[in-house]
Amino acid sequence: MDLTLLAALAGEAGAPASLQAEIASANTARHAFELCTDAGLAGVAALLCRRAADALARLAGTGVEVGAVLLGFDGALLAAHPPLVEAR
């Protein structure tokens, strides 16, 4: 995972420069997300999924619906783009 990208996405989500620097120098992506969680910064995972889905859509071309899902190490859903809708 490109930690510089995660730091930039954290900036888009409102992270101060000091947190962005910590994220960019984190040991792993998991560590970077822990820094975001500890700082109360929400939305980085959703921004990452949006970025991934947009890149996939460009590669897939027209007529193909794509999405991206980010799961935690425990299998819990962290984010998805487009957002997932629960079955009723």
C-alpha positions as CSV (number, residue, x, y, z in Angstrom):
1,M,0.0,0.0,0.0
2,D,1.2,3.4,-0.9
3,L,1.4,5.2,2.5
4,T,1.9,8.6,0.7
5,L,-1.5,8.0,-0.9
6,L,-3.1,7.2,2.4
7,A,-1.6,10.3,3.9
8,A,-3.0,12.4,1.1
9,L,-6.5,10.8,1.5
10,A,-6.3,11.5,5.2
11,G,-5.6,15.1,4.3
12,E,-8.8,15.1,2.1
13,A,-10.6,13.7,5.1
14,G,-9.4,16.6,7.3
15,A,-6.2,15.3,8.9
16,P,-3.8,17.9,10.0
17,A,-0.3,17.9,8.5
18,S,1.2,16.3,11.5
19,L,-1.1,13.2,11.2
20,Q,-0.5,13.1,7.5
21,A,3.3,12.9,8.2
22,E,2.7,10.1,10.7
23,I,0.7,8.1,8.2
24,A,3.2,8.6,5.5
25,S,5.9,7.1,7.8
26,A,3.8,4.4,9.3
27,N,5.2,0.8,9.2
28,T,2.2,-0.7,7.5
29,A,-1.2,0.3,6.0
30,R,-2.8,-1.3,9.1
31,H,-0.7,1.0,11.3
32,A,-1.7,4.0,9.2
33,F,-5.4,3.1,9.6
34,E,-4.8,2.7,13.4
35,L,-3.4,6.2,13.5
36,C,-6.5,7.5,11.8
37,T,-8.8,5.6,14.2
38,D,-6.8,6.8,17.2
39,A,-7.1,10.4,15.9
40,G,-10.9,10.0,15.4
41,L,-10.5,10.6,11.7
42,A,-13.3,8.9,9.7
43,G,-13.6,8.6,6.0
44,V,-10.1,7.6,4.8
45,A,-11.2,4.0,4.1
46,A,-14.2,5.2,2.1
47,L,-12.0,7.6,0.1
48,L,-9.6,4.7,-0.7
49,C,-12.5,2.6,-1.9
50,R,-13.8,5.4,-4.1
51,R,-10.3,5.9,-5.6
52,A,-9.9,2.1,-6.2
53,A,-13.4,1.8,-7.8
54,D,-12.7,4.8,-10.0
55,A,-9.5,3.2,-11.2
56,L,-11.2,-0.1,-11.8
57,A,-14.0,1.6,-13.8
58,R,-11.4,3.2,-16.1
59,L,-9.7,-0.1,-16.7
60,A,-12.9,-2.1,-17.2
61,G,-14.4,0.4,-19.7
62,T,-18.0,1.1,-20.3
63,G,-20.8,-1.4,-19.6
64,V,-19.1,-3.0,-16.6
65,E,-20.2,-2.1,-13.1
66,V,-17.3,-2.2,-10.6
67,G,-16.9,-1.6,-6.9
68,A,-14.3,-1.8,-4.2
69,V,-14.6,-3.2,-0.7
70,L,-12.1,-2.8,2.2
71,L,-12.2,-5.4,5.0
72,G,-10.3,-5.3,8.3
73,F,-8.1,-8.1,9.5
74,D,-11.1,-9.5,11.4
75,G,-13.2,-9.6,8.2
76,A,-15.3,-6.6,9.2
77,L,-16.4,-4.2,6.5
78,L,-14.4,-1.0,6.8
79,A,-15.8,0.7,3.7
80,A,-17.2,0.1,0.2
81,H,-17.8,2.1,-2.9
82,P,-20.4,2.3,-4.0
83,P,-21.8,1.9,-0.5
84,L,-23.3,-1.5,0.1
85,V,-27.0,-1.7,0.9
86,E,-28.2,-4.3,3.4
87,A,-30.7,-6.9,2.2
88,R,-34.1,-6.6,3.9
